[in-house]
Amino acid sequence: MSNALPESPHAAVQAWWQAMQNQDLAMLQQLTAEDYLASGGPAGRTTTRDQLLAEAKTFFGETTRIDTWSVKAMSCLDLGAVAVCAYDWAERGQHAGQVFELAGTATDVLVRRDTGWVHQAHHVTLQNPPATP
């Protein structure tokens, strides 16, 4: 695993989504603080970094591919050691033989480390969430 982290909060958000598309668990681990916390999304869950990495590994192993993703209208508030980025996101691909298309808004809290920026917290609100049975 490389020690080089993104040099800006904006670049850290972009690197996160690229790591998801690349199915790069090592990069996701590098981009995520040890005491990371996430909430929202299709399951409305809250998760730790270990849970995130386990879920990503399972997701990637279920014949998943992210064909396209985008991050738009990003606003970042850089407070020195901490930054908050809010943006609109969308992704499309296939998971377990089914096409998926998700979009929403996200807020990421990032912290500056000696070698760059990492994600401390991530919250997603879905637009048009999938129906639950």
N, C-alpha and C positions, 0 to 999 in steps of 0.2 A: 504494500500500500504506500503510495506516495505521500510525502509530508506536505506538499503544496496544496493549500486550500485557496478558494476564490478570494481575490483581493478586494471585493466589494460585496455588499449585501445583495445588490442586483445580480451580480455574477453567481452568487451562491444559490439564489432561487433558480436561475437558469440551469446551473449544474445539477441541481436536485432533479428537475424534470428530465434532463438528458440522461441521468443515471437510471431513472425509471424506464425510459425508452430502451436504453442499452441493457437493461436487466443486470446492472452492475452493483451487486450487493456490497462489495468492498468500498466502492465510492459512496454508497448510501451510508455505510457505517462511518466513513471518514467525514462526511458532511453533517453528521448528527451528534449532538452533545450527548455525553453519557447519561445525563438525567433528563433527556428529551421527553416531551409530552405532546400528544396530538389528540385532537377531538374533531368530531364532525364526520362527514363522508356518508357513504351509503349505509353503514351500520350504526352511525351515531356514536361511535366508540371513543374511548380515551385509551391511549396506548403508550407504553414506554419504548425506548430504543430497541430493547431486545424483542419486544412484541412486534414492533415495526419490521425488523429484519426477518423474523420468523414468518410473518404474514407475507412479506415481499417474496421470500424464498418459495413459499407455497404457491403464491400467485404466479410467479414466473415459471414454476414447474408444471403448471396446469395448461400447457400449450397456449400461452398468452403472448400477445405481441401488441405493442402500442405503435400504431402506424403513424399517427400525427399527434402533436401536442402544441399548444400555444399558451403564452403568457402575455396578456395585454393590459394596458392602462395601469402599469405598476407605479405606485407611489411608495417611496422609501423615506422614512424618518430616521436619519443616522444621528444617534445620540452619543457617539464616541465608542464606548465599549459595547453598546447594544444598539440594534436597529430593528425597526418594525416596517415590514413591507406588506402592502395590501395590493391585490391584483385580481383580475379576471383570468380564469384558466379554462382550457378545454382539452379533451383528449378523446381519441377514437382508436379502436383496435378490435382485437378478437380475444376472447377468453373462453377456454374450454369449448371451442367450436361455435360460440355465439358472438355476434357483433355487439360491441358496446360503444356508446357515445355518452360521455359525461362532461358537464361544464358547471361552473359555479364561480364563487368568489373565495379567495383564500387570504389569510393573514398569517405571516410568518414572523416569529421573533428570532432574531439572529444575534449571536454574541461573537465578539472579536477575540480570537486566540492569537498567539504569537505568530502563527503561520497563515492566518486568514480567518474567514468567517465560517461559522457552523450554525446549523438550525437548533434552536433551543425549544421552540414550540411551533406547532402548525395547526391551524384550524381551517376547515373547509365547510362551506355551506353550498349545497348542490342547488342548481337551477333544475326544476322539473325532476325531482328525485325519482328513481325507479319505484314502481308500485311494490308494496310488500304483500305477500299472500296472507 
